[in-house]
Amino acid sequence: MKVKMADLYSENKSFILFILLMCVFRSAVADWNEVPTSSMQPTIVEGDRILVNKLAYDVNTPFIHHSLYKLADPLRGDIIIFDSKVSDKRLVKRVVGVPGDTIAMIDNVLYINDQRLAYGNERINERFSDKTENLLGVQHSIRVANAGSALSSFPSMNIPTDYYLAMGDNRDNSADSRVIGLVPRTEIIGRAKQVVISLNYDNYYLPRSKRFLHTL
């Protein structure tokens, strides 16, 4: 048995090494993450596979999420991927509040450090409105329900050290920091800036060619 195993390894060691290196790369350098929900619409749609840069903030030990060296901290406007202990899921949200910020939201209008954010209309229909939000210098699209929801407002809060307020761009349809609480810095595993590929769940999982390598 040992001889057979040794022969098998000898014949396939290049392939085995390749698989091992790929696993290390995906664990500590870069990977892709499927987005199965609408919580980040209109920026990210269901079926997008987004590229996760795992070296954006930390150098981590492969296979376990343990930071060996901090490279940077998340910035306001970053799309982050984090392993939420509260929800027991890997989530994709946008950083809205960073440590030291004071944030409130009234009827889907954000106030950061007592400054009301600027908004512009992009598209309006019977159910929702897509708007451009200027996140103190970072412009991006959000979606809000015309009827509002229980998530449309929250009282002023201070963001402590090593915590972040993260929200979905689909503001009335996202279980984010308004539901699960602030995101600890230690749970953040990477940043996303690009779609790799996208599959249309409503059309037999056919590829959406226009979203290949789409910049977020």
NUTORFI-309019 format. One record per residue (C-alpha): residue number from 1; x, y, z. Coordinates in steps of 0.1 Angstrom, whole numbers, plus 5000, padded with zeros to 4 digits. Layout:
! NUTORFI-309019
   pos      u      v      w
   NUM      X      Y      Z
...
END
This chain:
! NUTORFI-309019
   pos      u      v      w
     1   5000   5000   5000
     2   5028   5024   5009
     3   5046   5016   4977
     4   5015   5023   4957
     5   5010   5056   4975
     6   5046   5065   4969
     7   5043   5057   4932
     8   5011   5077   4929
     9   5028   5107   4945
    10   5059   5103   4923
    11   5037   5102   4891
    12   5015   5132   4901
    13   5037   5154   4923
    14   5037   5183   4899
    15   4999   5182   4898
    16   4996   5179   4936
    17   5020   5208   4941
    18   5000   5229   4916
    19   4967   5221   4935
    20   4984   5230   4969
    21   4998   5263   4956
    22   4963   5272   4941
    23   4947   5264   4975
    24   4973   5287   4992
    25   4967   5314   4966
    26   4930   5313   4970
    27   4932   5312   5008
    28   4957   5341   5013
    29   4960   5361   4981
    30   4929   5363   4960
    31   4897   5344   4954
    32   4862   5350   4940
    33   4830   5352   4959
    34   4795   5345   4946
    35   4768   5370   4954
    36   4735   5352   4957
    37   4712   5380   4969
    38   4701   5414   4959
    39   4715   5433   4990
    40   4741   5451   4969
    41   4720   5461   4939
    42   4723   5480   4917
    43   4761   5478   4922
    44   4763   5440   4924
    45   4735   5418   4910
    46   4726   5382   4918
    47   4749   5358   4901
    48   4780   5380   4900
    49   4813   5364   4910
    50   4834   5392   4924
    51   4872   5392   4927
    52   4883   5393   4964
    53   4917   5409   4970
    54   4928   5392   5003
    55   4959   5413   5004
    56   4941   5446   5004
    57   4943   5450   5042
    58   4963   5422   5057
    59   4988   5394   5051
    60   4970   5364   5065
    61   4981   5329   5074
    62   4969   5305   5047
    63   4938   5284   5055
    64   4930   5303   5087
    65   4920   5339   5090
    66   4948   5353   5112
    67   4966   5385   5103
    68   5004   5383   5102
    69   5008   5419   5091
    70   4984   5448   5086
    71   4989   5466   5052
    72   4960   5491   5055
    73   4926   5497   5070
    74   4893   5498   5051
    75   4883   5532   5038
    76   4848   5547   5036
    77   4833   5535   5003
    78   4852   5502   5001
    79   4832   5471   4993
    80   4844   5446   5019
    81   4840   5408   5023
    82   4838   5396   5059
    83   4830   5365   5078
    84   4802   5376   5101
    85   4801   5356   5134
    86   4767   5371   5142
    87   4750   5359   5110
    88   4773   5329   5105
    89   4777   5339   5068
    90   4803   5355   5045
    91   4788   5388   5036
    92   4795   5415   5010
    93   4787   5451   5020
    94   4800   5487   5016
    95   4819   5505   5043
    96   4799   5536   5053
    97   4813   5544   5087
    98   4850   5542   5098
    99   4864   5544   5134
   100   4858   5579   5148
   101   4827   5587   5127
   102   4794   5598   5140
   103   4766   5585   5118
   104   4728   5587   5116
   105   4702   5580   5089
   106   4668   5596   5085
   107   4645   5584   5057
   108   4674   5568   5038
   109   4695   5600   5040
   110   4728   5595   5057
   111   4745   5621   5080
   112   4782   5616   5086
   113   4799   5637   5112
   114   4769   5661   5111
   115   4772   5665   5073
   116   4742   5655   5052
   117   4752   5635   5022
   118   4743   5646   4987
   119   4721   5625   4965
   120   4710   5626   4928
   121   4683   5606   4910
   122   4693   5580   4884
   123   4662   5559   4878
   124   4627   5558   4894
   125   4600   5532   4890
   126   4569   5522   4910
   127   4587   5502   4936
   128   4622   5517   4941
   129   4645   5546   4932
   130   4682   5543   4922
   131   4702   5572   4934
   132   4738   5584   4933
   133   4752   5588   4968
   134   4782   5610   4975
   135   4799   5592   5004
   136   4821   5622   5013
   137   4840   5620   4981
   138   4831   5585   4970
   139   4802   5584   4946
   140   4783   5552   4941
   141   4747   5540   4933
   142   4722   5529   4959
   143   4686   5516   4957
   144   4659   5527   4981
   145   4623   5515   4983
   146   4598   5542   4975
   147   4576   5531   5005
   148   4606   5530   5029
   149   4611   5503   5055
   150   4621   5497   5091
   151   4657   5500   5080
   152   4653   5535   5065
   153   4664   5553   5097
   154   4686   5548   5127
   155   4697   5572   5155
   156   4731   5588   5157
   157   4759   5564   5167
   158   4797   5567   5173
   159   4819   5542   5155
   160   4846   5529   5180
   161   4881   5519   5172
   162   4885   5487   5151
   163   4849   5486   5141
   164   4831   5496   5109
   165   4795   5504   5099
   166   4788   5484   5067
   167   4756   5486   5046
   168   4742   5471   5014
   169   4737   5494   4985
   170   4701   5481   4983
   171   4693   5500   5015
   172   4658   5487   5023
   173   4667   5450   5015
   174   4700   5443   5033
   175   4708   5426   5066
   176   4738   5447   5074
   177   4752   5467   5104
   178   4716   5479   5111
   179   4707   5442   5118
   180   4739   5424   5128
   181   4757   5453   5144
   182   4791   5469   5136
   183   4817   5448   5118
   184   4849   5440   5138
   185   4881   5447   5119
   186   4892   5411   5126
   187   4863   5397   5105
   188   4872   5415   5073
   189   4890   5393   5048
   190   4893   5414   5017
   191   4881   5441   4993
   192   4862   5438   4960
   193   4866   5461   4930
   194   4857   5440   4900
   195   4833   5413   4888
   196   4850   5383   4874
   197   4821   5366   4857
   198   4783   5367   4861
   199   4756   5341   4856
   200   4719   5350   4850
   201   4699   5330   4875
   202   4667   5340   4858
   203   4678   5328   4823
   204   4691   5292   4828
   205   4723   5305   4844
   206   4736   5318   4811
   207   4766   5341   4813
   208   4761   5379   4813
   209   4789   5389   4790
   210   4785   5426   4796
   211   4794   5421   4833
   212   4826   5402   4827
   213   4854   5421   4843
   214   4829   5449   4852
   215   4844   5475   4876
   216   4825   5480   4908
END
